[in-house]
Amino acid sequence: MAYWINNLDPFVLRFHGEWGIRYYGLAYAAAFAAAYGVLHYLHRKGRSPLDGNAIHTVVLYVIIGVLIGGRLGYMVLYDTHFLWKDPLAVFKVWQGGMSSHGGFIGALAACCLAARKTKSSFWQISDLLCLVAPIGLFLGRVANFINGELWGRVSNAPWAVIFPRSAPPGTPAELIAPRHPSQLYEASLEGLLPGLFIWWRFYRAGSARTPGRLTGEFLLAYALLRIFGEQFREPDASLIFGLSRGVFYSLFLLATGIIILILRSRKPKGGNS
């Protein structure tokens, strides 16, 4: 069986060497722009308490939080040895390396700061961000596929893909084992499905939902689907207690989602919370 070879160019426009405009960078830019647009849309429809100034502050804080958290998270959670060896590597973003789990931590910090800055409810902001987060997660995984990175386990499925970067440089394509296009699986499992679920829950419950419950439901859904998707992905770092790092770190998100649902199970009696 002839398998498709992923020789996609990761650059939209290459200036020189490894410098240029990459699909991965555009994915982040598009996600942040979409978040800005969605939050304005929800405000116009009366579904969000955030006005224009508050939206600008929230999105700005989220951009900074996700970028810093994603980069630091990757270096600390996936490449600790190299970080100790070359601490300045954290600034070499052109070499790649972002962590979705680190991005979650950065987004959490952004929520805290934005809530204080705008005098808004932390839980209302986090619930709104859960509506837009799946967009970035989806686009990021599609960009991973275009980059030919974070490939899946070896597979003989008809839709398996040959990733040249999964073998030593110069290896003929016919000698490279086909693999699951796990990046596309994850785009659906981490972005599309949680997004559809959260939007359904948001419109089904509306403003009557206890602030924070949507956040707990999103974390729970994301963690479970991420753990399932990891079964098709080749671990890109050493295992922890026999688990891939994606699975291991997702267990903390799973626990956090459960705790939030338990703590936010009661409807607030009034005021921000």
GUDOVEX-479202 format. One record per residue: x, y, z of N, C-alpha, C in turn; residue number from 1. Coordinates in steps of 0.02 Angstrom, whole numbers. Layout:
BEGIN
n_x;n_y;n_z;ca_x;ca_y;ca_z;c_x;c_y;c_z;num
X;Y;Z;X;Y;Z;X;Y;Z;NUM
...
END
This chain:
BEGIN
n_x;n_y;n_z;ca_x;ca_y;ca_z;c_x;c_y;c_z;num
42;-60;0;0;0;0;44;62;0;1
27;110;-42;65;173;-46;35;222;4;2
76;247;49;54;295;99;74;365;80;3
32;413;100;47;483;85;107;506;127;4
151;544;96;211;569;130;200;642;149;5
208;657;212;198;726;235;262;767;223;6
264;799;166;319;844;149;296;916;147;7
245;932;187;218;1000;188;270;1049;214;8
270;1109;185;316;1161;206;287;1197;266;9
322;1199;323;295;1232;382;292;1308;376;10
323;1335;324;325;1407;315;272;1431;265;11
237;1482;284;194;1517;237;238;1561;193;12
287;1592;224;335;1635;190;401;1631;226;13
453;1609;191;519;1602;222;563;1662;201;14
592;1696;250;635;1753;236;708;1730;225;15
733;1693;274;802;1668;269;812;1613;320;16
839;1557;298;853;1502;344;790;1480;381;17
792;1484;447;735;1464;489;692;1523;508;18
703;1580;475;664;1640;491;610;1649;438;19
550;1662;461;495;1673;415;428;1668;452;20
375;1668;414;308;1663;441;287;1590;437;21
275;1559;494;257;1489;497;181;1480;508;22
156;1423;486;87;1408;499;73;1404;574;23
123;1381;612;114;1374;684;103;1442;716;24
143;1491;695;133;1559;721;67;1589;700;25
47;1575;637;-17;1600;614;-75;1568;653;26
-66;1505;674;-118;1472;713;-131;1509;778;27
-77;1530;811;-84;1568;873;-118;1635;859;28
-94;1670;807;-122;1735;790;-197;1729;774;29
-215;1679;735;-285;1669;717;-327;1653;778;30
-300;1613;824;-337;1595;884;-350;1655;928;31
-300;1698;937;-309;1758;978;-358;1806;945;32
-354;1813;879;-401;1856;843;-472;1829;849;33
-479;1762;845;-545;1732;852;-573;1743;922;34
-530;1738;972;-552;1749;1041;-578;1820;1049;35
-543;1868;1021;-564;1938;1024;-632;1947;991;36
-640;1917;932;-703;1923;896;-761;1888;932;37
-749;1829;958;-802;1791;992;-825;1827;1056;38
-778;1854;1094;-797;1889;1155;-837;1952;1140;39
-820;1987;1087;-860;2045;1066;-930;2023;1044;40
-933;1968;1007;-997;1942;984;-1042;1925;1043;41
-1015;1890;1093;-1054;1871;1151;-1078;1932;1190;42
-1036;1984;1192;-1056;2045;1228;-1114;2079;1191;43
-1110;2082;1125;-1163;2114;1086;-1229;2076;1093;44
-1225;2010;1101;-1285;1970;1109;-1310;1967;1181;45
-1275;2003;1225;-1297;2003;1295;-1280;1940;1332;46
-1231;1901;1307;-1212;1839;1340;-1147;1844;1379;47
-1119;1904;1381;-1055;1914;1417;-1057;1981;1453;48
-1032;1983;1516;-1030;2046;1553;-970;2090;1535;49
-926;2064;1494;-865;2101;1477;-879;2152;1421;50
-864;2215;1434;-871;2266;1382;-807;2270;1341;51
-804;2318;1295;-747;2323;1249;-680;2331;1284;52
-677;2375;1334;-614;2385;1370;-592;2323;1408;53
-641;2290;1439;-625;2229;1477;-602;2174;1430;54
-634;2168;1372;-614;2117;1323;-542;2129;1300;55
-526;2192;1287;-457;2208;1266;-407;2187;1319;56
-423;2201;1382;-377;2183;1437;-372;2107;1444;57
-428;2073;1442;-428;2000;1450;-388;1966;1395;58
-400;1986;1332;-365;1954;1277;-290;1969;1280;59
-272;2031;1298;-201;2048;1304;-167;2005;1357;60
-199;1999;1414;-170;1958;1468;-165;1885;1447;61
-216;1861;1412;-215;1791;1390;-159;1779;1340;62
-150;1825;1294;-95;1817;1245;-29;1809;1281;63
-16;1854;1328;47;1852;1365;52;1788;1407;64
-3;1772;1441;-2;1713;1484;7;1648;1446;65
-28;1641;1390;-23;1579;1351;46;1572;1320;66
73;1626;1293;139;1622;1261;194;1607;1312;67
194;1642;1368;245;1630;1419;234;1561;1451;68
172;1546;1469;157;1482;1500;171;1424;1455;69
153;1431;1391;165;1377;1343;239;1363;1333;70
278;1416;1328;350;1407;1317;385;1381;1380;71
372;1413;1437;403;1389;1499;379;1319;1516;72
315;1306;1503;288;1239;1516;323;1186;1476;73
339;1200;1413;374;1151;1372;444;1138;1400;74
479;1191;1417;547;1183;1441;550;1147;1508;75
501;1162;1552;501;1132;1619;471;1061;1618;76
417;1052;1580;381;988;1582;409;937;1533;77
440;960;1478;461;913;1426;536;913;1412;78
570;967;1428;641;973;1409;682;1003;1466;79
670;978;1527;702;1006;1587;778;1003;1582;80
805;947;1558;877;938;1554;909;993;1511;81
878;1006;1454;906;1057;1409;899;1126;1439;82
846;1137;1478;837;1202;1511;892;1216;1560;83
911;1165;1599;966;1174;1646;1032;1184;1609;84
1039;1151;1553;1101;1156;1514;1107;1223;1480;85
1051;1249;1455;1052;1313;1419;989;1352;1437;86
990;1387;1494;930;1424;1516;904;1474;1465;87
949;1501;1424;928;1551;1375;888;1520;1318;88
885;1453;1316;848;1418;1264;773;1435;1268;89
751;1457;1326;680;1474;1334;661;1531;1287;90
710;1573;1268;696;1629;1224;702;1611;1150;91
727;1551;1135;737;1531;1066;674;1499;1038;92
622;1540;1033;557;1516;1013;556;1491;941;93
604;1515;900;605;1494;830;625;1420;823;94
651;1392;877;669;1321;876;610;1276;892;95
553;1307;908;493;1269;924;491;1247;996;96
433;1222;1016;426;1197;1084;376;1237;1125;97
313;1215;1123;260;1246;1163;220;1189;1195;98
197;1200;1255;158;1150;1292;87;1174;1304;99
39;1133;1285;-31;1152;1297;-46;1155;1372;100
-15;1109;1410;-26;1111;1483;5;1174;1514;101
63;1194;1489;91;1257;1512;47;1315;1492;102
17;1311;1433;-29;1363;1411;-89;1369;1457;103
-113;1312;1483;-169;1313;1530;-150;1351;1594;104
-89;1339;1618;-66;1373;1678;-60;1448;1665;105
-33;1465;1606;-27;1536;1588;-95;1569;1582;106
-144;1533;1554;-211;1560;1548;-243;1570;1616;107
-229;1524;1662;-255;1530;1731;-229;1594;1763;108
-163;1605;1757;-134;1666;1785;-164;1728;1752;109
-175;1724;1686;-205;1780;1650;-275;1795;1675;110
-314;1743;1689;-382;1752;1716;-380;1788;1783;111
-334;1768;1826;-328;1799;1892;-312;1873;1886;112
-262;1890;1845;-241;1959;1836;-295;2000;1801;113
-326;1971;1750;-378;2008;1713;-439;2021;1757;114
-457;1972;1799;-514;1982;1843;-501;2039;1892;115
-441;2042;1918;-423;2096;1965;-421;2163;1929;116
-392;2163;1868;-386;2225;1831;-454;2253;1810;117
-499;2210;1788;-564;2233;1763;-618;2231;1816;118
-600;2209;1877;-649;2203;1931;-707;2158;1910;119
-690;2104;1876;-740;2056;1853;-734;1991;1892;120
-781;1946;1881;-780;1881;1913;-729;1836;1878;121
-686;1805;1917;-636;1759;1890;-671;1702;1853;122
-724;1675;1882;-757;1618;1853;-794;1636;1789;123
-822;1695;1786;-855;1716;1724;-804;1723;1667;124
-746;1750;1683;-694;1757;1632;-669;1688;1610;125
-657;1644;1658;-631;1578;1641;-682;1539;1599;126
-747;1547;1615;-798;1513;1576;-799;1538;1504;127
-792;1603;1495;-791;1632;1428;-729;1608;1389;128
-673;1604;1423;-612;1582;1389;-617;1508;1369;129
-655;1469;1407;-664;1399;1388;-703;1392;1322;130
-740;1445;1304;-776;1444;1241;-730;1456;1181;131
-675;1492;1193;-630;1509;1138;-566;1467;1137;132
-550;1436;1194;-489;1396;1197;-488;1340;1145;133
-543;1305;1133;-542;1251;1083;-520;1273;1014;134
-531;1336;997;-510;1361;931;-435;1358;926;135
-400;1382;977;-327;1381;977;-300;1310;979;136
-332;1267;1018;-309;1198;1023;-317;1162;956;137
-372;1175;921;-383;1144;856;-331;1168;805;138
-323;1234;800;-276;1262;751;-204;1242;767;139
-187;1238;830;-119;1219;849;-103;1148;828;140
-150;1102;836;-138;1032;815;-134;1025;740;141
-175;1064;704;-169;1063;631;-101;1087;609;142
-76;1139;644;-9;1165;629;45;1113;645;143
34;1074;698;81;1019;714;84;969;657;144
27;955;626;26;909;569;63;938;510;145
52;1002;496;87;1035;441;162;1034;453;146
182;1043;515;253;1042;533;283;971;529;147
240;920;527;265;852;526;296;831;591;148
270;857;647;298;843;713;244;810;757;149
266;784;814;220;752;862;178;699;828;150
212;657;788;177;606;750;152;550;795;151
111;506;765;80;452;802;122;388;801;152
94;337;830;127;272;833;124;239;764;153
169;191;753;171;155;690;104;120;678;154
79;125;616;14;97;600;12;75;527;155
-29;25;513;-40;5;444;-111;22;421;156
-143;69;457;-209;92;437;-206;125;368;157
-258;120;329;-258;149;261;-243;224;261;158
-261;258;315;-251;331;318;-185;350;353;159
-143;301;368;-79;315;399;-37;360;354;160
9;395;384;50;445;349;124;432;363;161
165;444;314;237;440;323;264;509;341;162
295;514;399;324;576;422;400;571;416;163
430;604;368;503;599;358;543;615;420;164
518;661;462;556;681;521;556;627;575;165
515;574;566;513;520;615;571;472;607;166
610;481;554;668;437;540;730;480;534;167
790;449;539;852;486;531;854;522;464;168
884;582;460;888;619;398;918;577;342;169
889;582;283;914;546;226;884;477;216;170
842;455;263;811;389;256;761;390;199;171
765;344;151;717;341;95;646;332;122;172
598;364;90;529;362;113;502;291;118;173
524;247;71;498;179;71;522;139;131;174
572;165;167;598;131;226;572;161;291;175
530;212;286;502;245;345;433;216;360;176
424;196;421;360;165;441;304;216;442;177
246;200;414;188;245;417;162;248;488;178
131;304;505;108;316;573;39;347;574;179
7;341;632;-57;375;641;-46;451;634;180
-90;486;597;-87;559;597;-119;585;661;181
-86;572;717;-116;586;782;-129;660;793;182
-92;702;757;-104;774;764;-175;791;743;183
-200;758;690;-268;771;667;-319;740;714;184
-302;682;743;-346;653;794;-354;703;851;185
-297;730;873;-297;776;930;-331;842;914;186
-327;863;851;-362;924;831;-437;915;843;187
-463;856;829;-533;842;841;-548;829;914;188
-506;790;947;-518;769;1016;-506;826;1066;189
-457;868;1052;-440;921;1099;-471;988;1082;190
-489;997;1019;-517;1060;997;-589;1057;976;191
-603;1018;924;-670;1017;894;-723;989;942;192
-712;929;969;-763;898;1011;-774;936;1077;193
-721;954;1114;-733;994;1175;-767;1061;1159;194
-749;1090;1101;-780;1154;1082;-854;1147;1070;195
-874;1096;1033;-945;1085;1020;-982;1070;1085;196
-950;1031;1128;-982;1013;1192;-992;1075;1236;197
-940;1117;1242;-944;1175;1286;-994;1227;1260;198
-994;1236;1194;-1043;1284;1166;-1114;1259;1176;199
-1123;1193;1169;-1189;1165;1181;-1210;1175;1254;200
-1164;1163;1300;-1179;1173;1371;-1192;1247;1386;201
-1155;1290;1354;-1162;1362;1366;-1232;1386;1344;202
-1253;1366;1285;-1318;1389;1261;-1376;1351;1292;203
-1363;1291;1315;-1416;1252;1347;-1432;1279;1416;204
-1380;1298;1454;-1389;1322;1522;-1393;1397;1526;205
-1356;1431;1480;-1357;1504;1479;-1330;1534;1543;206
-1355;1593;1559;-1329;1630;1617;-1351;1599;1683;207
-1398;1551;1680;-1420;1519;1742;-1367;1471;1771;208
-1319;1452;1729;-1268;1406;1752;-1224;1439;1805;209
-1208;1401;1856;-1164;1427;1908;-1096;1444;1878;210
-1072;1506;1887;-1006;1524;1860;-953;1476;1885;211
-913;1452;1839;-859;1406;1856;-873;1334;1835;212
-937;1316;1832;-953;1248;1813;-933;1233;1741;213
-941;1283;1697;-921;1273;1628;-846;1261;1623;214
-807;1295;1665;-735;1285;1667;-719;1214;1689;215
-753;1190;1741;-741;1122;1764;-760;1070;1711;216
-815;1081;1677;-837;1035;1625;-788;1033;1567;217
-762;1092;1549;-714;1094;1494;-649;1058;1512;218
-623;1070;1571;-561;1037;1592;-571;962;1595;219
-628;941;1619;-643;870;1624;-647;838;1555;220
-683;871;1509;-690;844;1441;-623;843;1405;221
-586;899;1410;-521;902;1377;-474;848;1401;222
-470;840;1467;-423;792;1496;-440;721;1473;223
-503;703;1476;-523;635;1456;-508;622;1383;224
-525;670;1340;-513;661;1268;-438;664;1252;225
-400;704;1289;-327;707;1278;-296;640;1297;226
-317;612;1353;-291;547;1375;-306;493;1323;227
-366;495;1295;-384;447;1243;-341;457;1181;228
-333;518;1159;-293;533;1100;-220;515;1107;229
-194;518;1168;-124;502;1180;-108;429;1165;230
-159;387;1163;-148;315;1149;-124;304;1077;231
-135;353;1034;-115;346;964;-51;385;949;232
-25;421;997;32;465;987;96;434;1013;233
149;442;975;215;419;996;240;466;1049;234
257;442;1109;283;486;1162;344;524;1138;235
345;590;1148;401;631;1125;448;649;1183;236
439;617;1240;484;627;1297;480;564;1340;237
525;559;1388;527;499;1431;461;492;1469;238
444;429;1486;382;415;1521;387;432;1595;239
330;445;1626;326;457;1698;278;405;1727;240
305;361;1770;266;306;1798;233;264;1743;241
268;256;1688;243;216;1633;192;251;1589;242
179;315;1602;130;354;1564;166;406;1522;243
138;420;1463;165;475;1424;154;540;1463;244
194;589;1449;188;651;1486;121;686;1473;245
97;677;1412;31;706;1396;-23;676;1440;246
-21;611;1451;-70;578;1494;-59;598;1567;247
4;596;1589;19;611;1659;-4;682;1678;248
14;731;1638;-6;800;1654;-81;811;1647;249
-112;773;1603;-185;780;1594;-223;755;1655;250
-192;709;1693;-224;685;1754;-235;743;1803;251
-189;790;1804;-196;848;1848;-253;893;1824;252
-260;900;1758;-317;938;1732;-383;903;1748;253
-382;837;1743;-441;797;1759;-461;808;1832;254
-412;804;1877;-426;814;1948;-450;885;1961;255
-419;934;1927;-439;1004;1936;-511;1015;1914;256
-529;985;1857;-597;992;1832;-647;962;1881;257
-632;904;1909;-677;872;1957;-685;915;2020;258
-629;941;2045;-630;983;2105;-672;1046;2093;259
-663;1077;2035;-701;1137;2019;-776;1122;2017;260
-794;1065;1986;-864;1047;1982;-894;1035;2051;261
-855;1006;2095;-879;993;2163;-888;1060;2200;262
-838;1104;2195;-840;1167;2231;-893;1214;2203;263
-906;1210;2138;-954;1255;2106;-1022;1222;2096;264
-1035;1170;2133;-1098;1133;2124;-1158;1171;2150;265
-1146;1218;2195;-1200;1257;2221;-1206;1324;2185;266
-1265;1346;2173;-1276;1410;2139;-1258;1466;2187;267
-1225;1518;2162;-1207;1574;2206;-1269;1610;2232;268
-1265;1634;2293;-1322;1669;2323;-1325;1742;2300;269
-1273;1765;2268;-1273;1833;2244;-1204;1861;2241;270
-1194;1910;2198;-1129;1942;2192;-1081;1902;2151;271
-1022;1930;2138;-971;1896;2100;-938;1844;2142;272
-912;1792;2110;-877;1740;2147;-821;1712;2104;273
END
